Every structure is written in structure tokens, then in C-alpha cells.
Amino acid sequence: MPGGAEKSTRVAIVGASSLRGKEVKLVLEDRNFPASEIILLDEPVLAGTLTEAGGEPTFIRALDEDSFEKAGLAFFAGSAQDAERNWQVAQRSGARVIDMTGAIASTGRATAWIPSLEPALPRRAAAGNGSGKLAPYSSPAPAVIITCALAAGLAQFSPVRVAVMLFPPVSERDQAGVDELENQTTNLLSFRPIEKPVFDAQVAFNLLAGYGEECKPALKDLRAAIARDVATYLMGRAPVPAIQLVQAPVFYGYAFASYAEFGSPQTPGQLESALRNLGMKATAPDEDAPSNVSVAGEGEIQIARIEADPSVANGVWIWGAVDNLRLAAVNAVQIAEELLEQPTL
């Protein structure tokens, strides 16, 4: 929480049983966010589930018209459908909305915000929606945060080209994706047939450049959405990287490899310093490169020592990883911390 803040507010988390929702609750607690109360909301079928918030036992409540009464902040961390149906209800109740699903941003009615990139990419002011209320904020997906951070950090060196290869984990499809990889792995090791309700493809022990025909959204559609959101956020302030996605057979942790080429020589130290200024953590020379496992529970993007390409002059490679759930939750909570400092909340 920013120093000196004394406000407190009632916080609602919609989709509290989702992986993102659970992580938001943990980050609020870890960062000592001054919530007077944390209300956990989800579909009626999950109402009554016993859990805890702020160290106290509590129950998940059914999402309804009265769920946001006296709430100052509402995180939408579950399904896009829940966000679409309920964000205006939350706003009418007086809550500032932070959407993590992308549903509101896709309509152009939310302002995307990545607080860690403010030194290079200051946020745009939230627009009014015609009702006297400020528009909701969108906390971008981990892939968008990663790509924008790389683009913003490298922009001052005038790169000729930047490309980012992203390796999303199955947890980007919430618990259903985790369960499918676990079940496929177990069945393959036992020589039993596998089920594919989420990806419509074998994701275990495999790398996928595309999903099965029945999987929605398709991997190419996810890539297109990431590219669109990155271009929208950068708004010409940094070159938009080329983006590719390859589905990795891992449960958690977003790994990436980025290639950048410059018109003149750039030292790895200069590049690493620029990325550190935007919240990234560069490993020390005697440390191992970050991996899906090593970044678990860490909120910042971590990168290995930047290496020059041996075949292309002025070309470099950047390897990195980040806990996808923690990164998404930290960014959303940072937005909330900034909003709490504003007199309008």
C-alpha cells in the first residue's frame, strides 16, 4: 500500500473461487491492503463454500443485485460473462470496478492500466461513461503486461525489431485447464485414453501451436487479442512487438523468449537496467535463469542475463518467466491502491 494511506474500503471479489480470485485475495492480504471487509462472490452453486479472508472464516456469497452494497472496490476475476452482467450493477452501487477478465475492455468501455509501467507509459485518465461515473479500469492479461513491459523498456534504444514468443501455462484456462493437464498426464503414464474437454488436444508432454477445433477461444484468437491489447496500450509510444504463442504443458508460470535487434550496439547491462526500471528483476551472474518453478509466488517479471545473438550483429535474446496468477493479481491490486489514494473513491 502506498505510504501514508489511511483510507479503508469494502472490497468485493467476483469469481472468488477462480484461480485469479483466490490470488487477488491473497495479494490483498499480503500487501496489507486497508480493506474494511472482503466480500467473496461467485455463482449461486458455489455459495456457502467455507473459506477465509483476512485470517477470519467466511463464506462465498451468491452473486446478486445486492452483492455490492457499500462496496468501494469490485474486482472481477472470474468469468467474462459475470463481468459483462454485473460490472454496471457494481458501478451503480458506488464501487470502482477493476476488471481482470478482459470482458469490459473488449467493448472499449474500460481503461487499461499497468501501474509498474508508468515511468515509461503514463496511464490515460479514465473517461466518463455519461452517467457521472468514472469508467472501469481493466487490469490486462499477463501476456499483455509482459509484452508491454518489454516494448516499453527497449523503446529508448530504438530497436529495429522486437519479437516475443510466449509460453502460456494451462492455468490461464483456470482450474479446468489445470485439471485437464493433470488428468491427461496421469492417463498417458497409465496407457489409458485421454479426455480433452478444454483444449480439444493433447497438451500433456506436448507443445501446441494451435488447439483442437472444438476449443474456444482458439490459440490464434488469443494471440490476436493479445496483439490488439498491446497495440492499444502502447498507442504508438513504443514499437509493437511481433507476438507468437505456444501452449506449454505446464501448470503455472508464464515463460517467454524475446528477440530484439538494434541499429547500433547496446550493452546487456544498459538493456537490463532499463527493464529493471519498469519493475523487472534481472538475475545475478551467479544465479540460475528464472523458470516456471523458481518464480512461483513472485509478483514481478524475472529475466535471465541478456545474451547477444552469435549470428546477428546488434541482436539480443531475453529469457524470462513470471507467476502468471500472481502478476495478474498484483497488477489489479496496484490499481486499487492507486485508486484508494484518489479523493473520488
C-alpha positions in Angstrom: 0.0 0.0 0.0 1.4 3.5 -0.8 2.9 5.1 2.2 0.7 7.3 4.3 -2.6 5.9 3.1 -5.2 5.7 5.9 -8.4 5.0 4.0 -10.1 1.7 4.1 -12.9 0.4 1.9 -15.2 -2.6 1.5 -13.9 -4.8 -1.3 -15.8 -7.3 -3.4 -14.2 -10.1 -5.3 -16.4 -11.6 -8.1 -15.2 -15.0 -9.1 -13.7 -15.7 -5.7 -13.4 -19.4 -6.3 -11.4 -19.0 -9.5 -7.6 -19.1 -9.5 -7.4 -15.4 -10.2 -10.0 -14.6 -7.5 -8.1 -16.6 -4.9 -4.9 -14.9 -5.8 -6.4 -11.5 -5.6 -7.5 -12.2 -2.0 -4.0 -13.5 -1.1 -2.3 -10.4 -2.6 -4.7 -8.0 -0.8 -3.7 -9.7 2.5 0.0 -9.9 1.7 0.2 -6.2 0.8 -1.9 -5.2 3.9 -4.5 -3.5 1.7 -6.7 -1.5 4.0 -10.0 -3.3 3.3 -12.6 -2.9 6.0 -14.2 -6.1 4.7 -13.5 -8.5 1.8 -16.7 -9.9 0.3 -16.3 -13.1 -1.7 -18.8 -13.6 -4.5 -19.4 -16.3 -7.1 -22.1 -18.3 -8.8 -25.0 -19.5 -6.7 -23.9 -23.1 -6.9 -20.7 -22.2 -5.0 -22.5 -20.1 -2.4 -21.9 -21.3 1.1 -18.4 -22.6 0.5 -16.4 -22.1 3.6 -13.1 -20.2 3.2 -11.3 -17.4 4.9 -10.5 -13.7 4.3 -8.1 -11.6 6.4 -7.4 -14.5 8.7 -11.1 -14.9 9.6 -13.5 -17.7 8.4 -16.1 -16.6 5.9 -18.4 -18.0 3.2 -18.6 -17.4 -0.5 -21.8 -15.5 -1.2 -24.1 -15.8 -4.2 -23.8 -13.0 -6.7 -26.9 -10.9 -6.9 -28.2 -7.4 -7.2 -27.4 -6.5 -3.6 -23.9 -8.0 -3.6 -22.1 -4.7 -4.0 -23.9 -2.7 -1.3 -21.5 -0.2 0.3 -18.6 -1.7 -1.7 -15.9 0.8 -2.6 -14.0 -1.6 -5.0 -15.1 -4.5 -7.0 -12.6 -6.9 -8.6 -14.0 -9.1 -11.5 -11.7 -12.1 -11.5 -14.0 -14.9 -12.6 -15.7 -15.4 -15.9 -16.2 -12.8 -18.7 -19.9 -13.5 -18.5 -20.1 -12.5 -14.8 -18.2 -9.3 -15.6 -20.4 -8.4 -18.5 -23.6 -9.0 -16.5 -22.6 -7.3 -13.2 -20.0 -4.6 -13.7 -22.6 -1.9 -14.2 -24.5 -3.2 -11.1 -21.3 -2.7 -9.1 -20.8 0.7 -10.5 -24.3 1.8 -9.7 -23.7 0.7 -6.2 -20.8 3.1 -6.0 -17.9 0.7 -6.4 -14.9 1.4 -8.6 -14.5 -1.5 -10.9 -11.3 -3.4 -11.8 -11.8 -6.0 -14.5 -9.4 -8.8 -14.9 -11.4 -10.8 -17.4 -11.0 -8.6 -20.4 -14.7 -8.5 -21.0 -15.2 -4.8 -20.4 -12.0 -3.8 -22.2 -13.2 -5.6 -25.3 -16.1 -3.3 -25.5 -13.9 -0.2 -25.3 -15.6 0.9 -22.0 -12.7 0.3 -19.7 -9.3 2.0 -19.3 -6.3 -0.5 -19.3 -3.7 0.3 -16.6 -0.3 -1.2 -15.8 1.0 0.8 -12.8 4.5 -0.6 -13.0 5.0 0.9 -16.5 4.1 4.5 -15.5 7.7 5.7 -15.7 7.6 5.0 -19.4 3.9 4.8 -20.3 1.8 7.1 -18.1 -1.8 6.0 -17.8 -4.6 7.6 -19.6 -7.3 9.3 -17.4 -10.5 7.2 -17.1 -13.2 8.6 -19.3 -16.7 9.2 -18.0 -19.5 6.9 -19.2 -22.2 9.6 -19.5 -23.7 8.8 -16.1 -21.4 10.9 -13.9 -19.5 7.7 -13.0 -15.9 7.1 -14.0 -15.3 4.3 -16.4 -14.0 1.0 -15.0 -10.3 0.0 -15.2 -9.0 -3.1 -16.9 -6.1 -5.0 -15.5 -4.5 -6.6 -18.6 -3.7 -10.2 -19.0 -0.2 -11.4 -18.1 0.8 -11.8 -21.7 -0.1 -8.1 -22.3 1.8 -7.0 -19.3 4.9 -9.0 -20.3 4.9 -7.7 -23.9 4.2 -4.1 -23.0 7.0 -4.1 -20.4 9.5 -5.4 -22.9 8.4 -3.0 -25.5 8.4 0.0 -23.1 11.8 -0.9 -21.7 13.5 -1.4 -25.0 11.9 1.6 -26.8 14.5 4.1 -25.7 17.1 2.1 -27.6 15.2 2.5 -30.9 15.0 -1.3 -31.8 14.8 -2.3 -35.4 12.6 -5.2 -34.4 11.3 -6.9 -31.3 9.6 -10.3 -31.2 8.1 -12.1 -28.2 7.5 -15.8 -28.0 5.1 -16.5 -25.2 4.6 -19.9 -23.5 1.2 -19.8 -21.6 0.5 -22.3 -18.8 -2.7 -24.2 -18.6 -3.8 -22.2 -15.5 -4.6 -19.4 -17.9 -7.8 -21.5 -18.5 -8.4 -21.5 -14.8 -8.9 -24.7 -12.8 -10.4 -26.6 -15.7 -7.1 -26.3 -17.6 -5.1 -27.5 -14.6 -7.4 -30.5 -14.1 -7.1 -31.4 -17.8 -3.3 -31.4 -17.8 -3.2 -33.4 -14.6 -5.7 -36.0 -15.9 -4.0 -36.3 -19.3 -0.6 -36.7 -17.7 -1.9 -39.5 -15.3 -3.8 -41.3 -18.1 -0.9 -41.2 -20.6 1.5 -42.6 -18.0 -1.0 -45.4 -17.3 -1.6 -46.0 -21.0 -5.3 -45.0 -20.8 -7.2 -42.8 -23.2 -7.2 -39.1 -22.5 -10.0 -36.6 -22.3 -9.8 -33.2 -23.9 -12.8 -31.1 -22.8 -10.8 -27.8 -22.5 -8.1 -27.8 -25.2 -9.5 -30.5 -27.6 -5.9 -31.6 -28.0 -3.2 -33.5 -26.1 -1.5 -30.8 -24.0 0.4 -33.2 -21.7 4.0 -33.9 -22.8 3.4 -31.7 -25.8 3.8 -28.2 -27.3 0.9 -26.8 -29.2 0.9 -24.2 -31.9 -2.9 -24.5 -32.0 -5.8 -26.2 -30.2 -8.4 -28.6 -31.4 -11.3 -27.4 -33.5 -13.8 -27.5 -30.5 -11.6 -25.3 -28.2 -12.9 -21.8 -27.8 -11.2 -19.4 -27.9 -8.7 -20.8 -30.4 -5.0 -20.1 -29.8 -4.8 -17.8 -32.8 -7.7 -15.8 -31.4 -5.9 -15.4 -28.1 -2.8 -14.2 -30.0 -4.9 -11.7 -31.9 -6.5 -10.4 -28.7 -3.1 -10.0 -27.0 -1.7 -8.2 -30.1 -4.7 -5.9 -30.1 -4.5 -5.1 -26.4 -0.7 -4.5 -26.6 -1.1 -2.1 -29.5 -3.9 -0.3 -27.8 -1.9 0.1 -24.6 1.3 1.2 -26.3 -0.6 3.7 -28.5 2.5 4.5 -30.6 4.6 5.2 -27.6 6.8 2.1 -28.2 7.1 -0.2 -31.2 4.6 -3.1 -31.1 6.5 -6.4 -31.0 5.7 -9.4 -33.2 3.9 -11.9 -30.9 3.6 -15.7 -31.1 2.0 -18.1 -28.6 3.0 -21.7 -28.0 0.9 -23.6 -25.4 3.3 -25.3 -22.9 2.5 -28.4 -20.9 3.0 -26.6 -17.5 0.5 -25.9 -14.8 1.6 -22.4 -13.7 4.1 -19.7 -14.7 4.3 -17.8 -17.9 7.7 -18.2 -19.7 8.8 -16.1 -22.7 11.7 -15.6 -25.1 12.2 -12.3 -26.7 14.5 -11.3 -29.6 15.4 -7.6 -30.1 17.7 -6.1 -32.8 19.1 -2.6 -32.7 20.6 -0.2 -35.3 23.7 0.2 -33.1 25.4 -1.9 -30.4 23.7 -1.9 -27.0 25.3 -3.4 -23.9 23.3 -6.1 -22.0 23.8 -4.0 -18.8 22.1 -1.0 -20.3 19.1 -3.1 -21.5 18.8 -4.8 -18.2 18.9 -1.5 -16.3 16.0 -0.1 -18.5 13.9 -3.2 -17.8 14.6 -3.1 -14.1 13.4 0.5 -14.0 10.0 -0.9 -15.1 9.8 -3.4 -12.2 11.6 -6.4 -13.8 14.1 -8.4 -11.8 17.3 -9.4 -13.6 19.2 -12.4 -12.2 22.7 -12.0 -10.9 25.6 -13.6 -12.8 25.9 -16.4 -10.3 22.1 -17.2 -10.3 20.2 -19.7 -12.5 17.9 -18.4 -15.2 14.3 -18.0 -14.0 11.9 -20.8 -14.7 8.2 -21.6 -14.1 9.2 -23.2 -10.8 11.6 -20.6 -9.5 9.1 -17.7 -10.0 6.2 -19.3 -8.1 4.8 -16.8 -5.7 6.7 -13.8 -7.0 4.9 -10.8 -8.4 7.5 -9.3 -10.7 8.7 -10.4 -14.2 12.1 -12.0 -13.9 14.6 -12.2 -16.7 17.9 -14.0 -17.2 21.1 -12.2 -18.2 20.6 -10.8 -21.6 22.7 -12.5 -24.3 24.0 -11.3 -27.6 23.0 -13.3 -30.6 26.1 -15.0 -32.0 25.0 -14.7 -35.6 23.2 -11.3 -35.9 25.0 -8.1 -35.1 23.3 -6.0 -32.5 20.7 -8.7 -31.9 20.0 -9.9 -28.3 17.9 -12.6 -26.6 15.9 -12.2 -23.4 14.6 -15.2 -21.5 12.1 -14.7 -18.7 9.3 -16.1 -16.5 6.7 -14.9 -14.1 4.0 -16.4 -11.9 1.0 -15.6 -14.1 -1.6 -15.6 -11.4 0.5 -13.5 -9.0 1.4 -11.0 -11.7 -2.3 -10.6 -12.7 -3.3 -10.1 -9.1 -0.5 -7.8 -8.1 -1.3 -5.5 -11.1 -5.0 -5.4 -10.2 -4.3 -4.7 -6.5 -1.8 -1.9 -7.5 -4.6 -0.3 -9.5 -6.8 -0.5 -6.4 -4.0 1.0 -4.2 -3.7 4.0 -6.6 -7.5 4.4 -6.7 -7.6 4.4 -3.0 -5.3 7.5 -3.0 -7.8 9.4 -5.1 -10.5 11.5 -3.5 -13.2 10.2 -5.8 -13.2 6.7 -4.1 
